[in-house]
Amino acid sequence: MKRRQFVATALAASQVLGANERVRLALIGCGGRGRYVAGFAKEHPNAAFVATADVYLPNAEAAAGQLGATTPLQDFRRLLDRKDVDAVFLATPDHWHAQIAVLAAEAGKDVYVEKPLSYSVAEGRQILQAAERTKRLISAGMQHRSAPHFAQAADLVQSGYLGAIKYVRIWNYVNWHPSVIASVPDSAAPDGLDWDMYLGPAPKVAFNRQRFLSNFRHFQDYAGGTITDFGTHRFDTMHQIMGLSGTAAAPRKIAAAGGRLVLEGAGDNPDLMQATFEYNDFVLTYEGVNFNGHGGGFRTPQWRYYNAIGERDMPNGMAFFGTKATLIAERVGFEIHAEPGSRLDPKPRTEAKAQAAKDATREHAQHFVDAVRGVTPANATAMHAHMATNIGHLGNIALRVGQKLEWDAEQERFTNSPEANTLLRREPRMPWKLV
């Protein structure tokens, strides 16, 4: 056994918490999403935050004040060195997820990683290997797994209530036209920001405020755009509803069209993504549109969700088209629309025709605390997150190479494109090379 593996295993064995023990938490990545999720975890009666870390020190300080932590830090490695941290919430930009998750697990910490799990397919696999090697819990911030209405939808679909489902549609629409963020010149970094540390494994560039904080997802250097951001949640829920896990949750063939076609200003991720994924037994299509907000859904008028501005628009959603009925699902709930002339059982139809719901981030964050305590198994595993995040990665790669790709899920390689295989990983900037 290698020394690092021995040390990690020993740490794992020594840090098993009892069901009545308080979990000592830390937050790495203290922007708006990190503080939002951590705030819910703090409400758990058996949790307490002891430290925060962010390359932008004012954010770490703000989070420490909100969470009652005594130590705001700028370098996350100092936080991982602490013996009084049992688990970390990780909410940095995407390009840092794998580096920090692996190092945290090797330091004996359990980890909650915000979606998407990784910046690339290869980095997602490294996270899975770290979880196996260290025996630490690595869970994902995919709160749909904690929403009861999605579990109910899964029961209906897998029972055959909708009939045979051979087509699934997922969409994310938002209107950022004509410019979501304007181009601005490079400048000096603000006080309190370690810009080189912010870039980390990404290419070195001069500071530009449009690459910082909430705008990072618009740049390929740090994220995969709408399909890996909003899409990852819904790919995971599609897997849950269709009852897919492991390599069955991977498509065989992928094709994509789109690009940066309309939006002006800063950023280089696509503003239009239309991708088709051929699974073993059905076809999935994905639409990511950043210059129109309707989405083509069938939202019940009284239901409201983010970016919805009209009475019938549904900017984000999932549709499962069965031979007997169609299920339209999203965080606000789900609806069932029977095919004309189909005979759905009256009782299930009455219960499920329009099931209202709400976002489950609070429940999901607190579920992680209980998983660390050993009270319950994690319901959004690193494997769930890896398979869902990969869908976005594969779509982006298909768009970049401009050909229909064939995917070997066992080997995590394309069988018909050496060029596409070069995009499964990015060589990280030194010294941030995972070993």
N, C-alpha and C positions, 0 to 999 in steps of 0.2 A: 504494500500500500504506500502511495506517495505521501510525503510528509504533509503537504497541504490538505490532501484528502483525509489523513488521519486527524489532523488538527480540527478540520471542519466537522468531522463525525463526532469527535470528543466534545466540541462546543455544542453540537446539536443535542447530544445526550445530557449535557449538563444544564441545558436551558429549557427543559420541558416544564411548562407552567402548570400549576394545579388549577382546578376549576374556580377556586375562590381567591386566587391571587390577582393582584392588580397588574395589568399590562402596562409597561412603561414604553411610551411611544415617542417617535420623533418624526418630524416632517422635513423632507428634502424636496425643495422646489416650492417656494412659498408665495406663488402668484395667486390669482383669484380662485382658480379651481382647487389648488392645494389647500388653501385656507377653508374653502367651502366644504370639502370632504372631511378634512381634519376636524372641523367644527362639529360635525355630526358624530365622529368617533369620540370626541371629548365628552359628549353627553352620556356615553356608556358609563354606568356606575363602577365598572371595574377597569377603567382606563384613565391614564394621566399622561400628558405630554411633558417631557423633560427637556427637549432640545429641538431646535429648528436650524436649517441650513439653506442658504441661497447665495448664489454668486453675486446677487444684488443685495447687499447687506440691509438696506432699508426694508426690503420685503421680509427678510429673516427676522428683523426686529419687530415688525408689525405682527407677524405670525406668532412670535413668542408672547407678545402682549395679549393677543386674542386667546391663545391656547393655555396661558398660564405657565409656559416653559421659562426656565431661568437662564438658558444659554442660547442666544442667537449666534450662529457661526456662518462664516463665508465659505469655508472649505468643508465639503461633506465628509471627507476622509477623517477629519478630527471627530466628527459625530460618530462615525462607525467604530472609532477606537474606544468609545465609551462603553464601560461594562454595565451601566445602568440603563441601557436601551435594549428592549426585547424585540421590538419590531419597528419598521419604518413605513411611512406612507411616502410614496415616490411620485411626484407630480411635476417633474422637470419637462422641458421640451423633449420631443420624441428621440432625438439623436443621442440623448444621455441615458435612456432607459436601461439598455443592456449593460453598459459599463457599471452603473451604480447598483443595479439589481444583483449582478454577479458578485461584486465586491461586498455588498451587504450580506448576501447569503454566506459568503466565505468568512465574514466576520461574525457569523452565528446569529444573524438577525432574520426574523421572518419579514416578508416584504409584500406590500400592496402596491402594485404598479398601475398607474392610470393607463387607460387605453390611448393609443394602440400599444401592444406589448413591446414592440421593437421598431427600429428604423429600417430593418432589412430582414429577409428570411433567415440569413445566417445568424444574425444577432438573436433572433427569437429562439433558434435552436440552441445557442449558447446559454440562454436563460434556462431552458429546460434541462440542459446538462448540468448546470450549476445547482438546480433544485434537487436533482437526483444525486449528485455528488455530495452535497452538504447535508441532505435530508432536512433542509429548511423549507418552510411553507412559502411559496411564491404564488400569490393570488392576484387577480386582475380587477381593475375598476370598471367592470361591465355590469352595471347595476340592474340591467334587465333580468339577470339571473335571480334577483331577489324580489321580482315583481310577480305576485300571484296570478295576475291575469294572463301573463305569458305562459305560465305552467298550465293554466286551464286551456289556453289555445293549443298547446302541445298535446294535451289529452284528446281534444276534439279531433285534431288532424290525424294523430296516430291511431285513433280508434276507427278511422275510415268515415267519420261523420260527413266530411266534405266530398267523399268519393276519392278517386285516384287523382293525385296532384302531380302533374308533369311540368308545370310552369310556375315559377315564383318571380315576382318583380319587387325590387327594392329601389327606393329613390330618396334623394336628398336635394332639395331645391332651396335656393335663397337668392334674392336679387341684390347684387352688389354693383350693378351697373350705374355709372360708367367706370367708377374706380373705387375699389374697396380701401386702398391705401395709396396715397400720392407718393411719387418718387421725390426723395429729398437727398441733398448731398451728404457725403460722409462727414463726420464731425468727431470731436473728442467725446469719449465715454463719460457719462455722468459720474459724479462722486459716489463712491460706495459700490461701483460695479467692477468686477474682475472680468473684463471682456475676453481675455484669452481663455479663461476658465469657462466662460459661457460657451465659447466655440467648441472647446474640448476636442472630441474626435472629428469634428467637422472641419472643412477647409478654412485656412486662415484668411480673413478679410478684415478690412478696416471697419471700425464701428459705424453702424448706420442705425438710427433709431427705429427704422421700419423693420429691421430684422430682430427686434428685441421685444420682449414681453408678449402681448396677445397677438402680434402679427406674424410670429415665427412660422405658423403653419402654411403660409403662402409661399414659402421658399423650399425648394427641393433639398437644399443643404441640411435642413433640420426636420423635415416632415414630408408626408406623402400626399398632402392636400385633403380634399373633402372625402375621398374614398377610404382613406385610413383613419380619418377623424370621425365623422358621423357614420360612415359606412360600417366600421368595425363592430359597433354595437349591434347593428341589424343583421350583419352576417352571423354573429354569434347566436342571435335569437332565431334566425332561420335554421341554424343547425339544431338548436334546442327544439323548435317546433317540429322539424322534420325527423327528429330522433337520430341525428348523425353525430358520430364521435370518431376520434382517431383518424385514420386515413380515409374513411368514408366521408369525412367532412372536408374533403379536398376535391376540386374539379379535375376532370381529365383533360379538358381543352379550354383555352381562353383566347378571346379576341376582343379588341378594343378600338374605339375611334374617339376623336376629339382633339383637345389641345387648348392652348391659350388663345382663344379666338376673338373675344370681345373685350374683356377687362383691360383697362389701361393702368398706368402707374407702376408701382413696385410689385414684385412677386413673379414667380415663374411656374407655379403649379397650374395644372389645367383648370380652366373655368367651365369646360364641358368634358365629361367622361361618360361614355356609353360603353359598357363592357358586357360580354356574354360569357357565361361559365357553364360548361357542359359537365354535369355530374353523371354518376352511373345510371340514375333512374329519372332524372328531370333536368330542366334547363332553368338557370337563374339569369336574369338580366339586372344590371345596375345602372342607374342614371344619377350622375352628380352634375347639377346645373347651378351656376353662380350668377346668372343674369336674368333669372325668372323665378318667381316665388310660388307658383301655383302648385305644381307637383302632380296634378291629375288624379288626386285621390277622391274619396267620397266621405269626407268628414261630416259627422253629425253636426248640425249647425250650432248647438249649444256647447260643444266641446271646443276648448281653446288649447293651443300649444304654441311653442316658440316659433316665431316668424309667420304665424298665421295672421293674415290681415283681412281676409274676406269671410263670407259665410260658409263657403263650401270648399275652400282650398285646403289641402293637406300637404304642407311642404315636405314632410318626412313620413315615410311609411313602408309597410311591407304588405304585399298582396299574394295570397296563396290561392291559385285558381284550380278548383276541383271539378270533377264531373257532375257533382250534385250542388255545389255552392262555392262561393268565394269568401275568403276571410280577409278582411282589411284590419291590420293591427298596427298599433303604435303605443307610445307611453301613456297616452290619454285613454287607452282602452282598445277594444276591438269590436268589429261588427261582422255579421254574417249575412250575405246576400244570396238567397237561394236561387238556383237556376229555375227559369219558368217551367212549371210542370213537375219539378222534382218533389219527392215526398220525404222531407226531413222529419225525423221523430219530433212530435210536438213539444215534449218536455225539454229536451236539450235545446231546442230552438228558442223556447221561451226564456231559458236561463242565459243563453249565450248570444242572442241576436245583437245586443248592444251592451257590452260589459264595460262600464267606466272604470278608470284606474288613475294612478298618479305616478310620478317619478319616484323611484325607490332608492335614491342615493343614500338617504339616512339609514335605511334598513341594511343596505349593502355594506356601508362602512362599519356599522356595529356588528354585522355578521362576521366580518374579518376579525374583529376583536375577540369574538367568541371562538372563532376557529383557532386563533393563537392560544387561547385559554384551554383548548381541547374539548370545549363543550359541544362543538358541531364540526363536521367536515366543511372545508371551503366549498362554496357552490360555484365559484368562477375560477377554475384552476388555470395554471400557466398553459396547460395543453389546450384548454378551451380558447384562451386568448391567442395562442400561437396559430391555431387553425383559422380563427376568424380574421386575425390581422393579416395572415398570408393572402387571403382573398384580395385585399386591397393592394398588397405588394405585387401580386401576379397581374392584376389589372393594369397597374402602372407600368410594369415591364412590357406587357403586351402592347400598350400604347406607344412606348418609346421605340420598340423594335419594329412595329408596324407589320406584324405577321401573326397568324393564328398559331398559338403555342400548344404543345403537348406536354403534360406535366406528370412526372413520376413522383407520387406523394411519398412513397417509401424512401426513395433516395433524395428527395427534395431537389430534383434536377429536371431541367427541360430535356426532352429526348430529341428535339428537332431544331435546336438553335443554340450554337455555341455563344453567339452574341448575347442572347438572353441570360445564359448562365453567368456571364460576367457581371450581371446586374443583381445577382442574388446577395452580394455583399459589397461593402465599400471598405477600402483600406483606410483604417482610422489614422488620424494625424497623431504622430508620436507626442507624448509617451502613452497615449490612450489606446494601446493595442491589447485586446483581451488575449490571454494565454490559456 
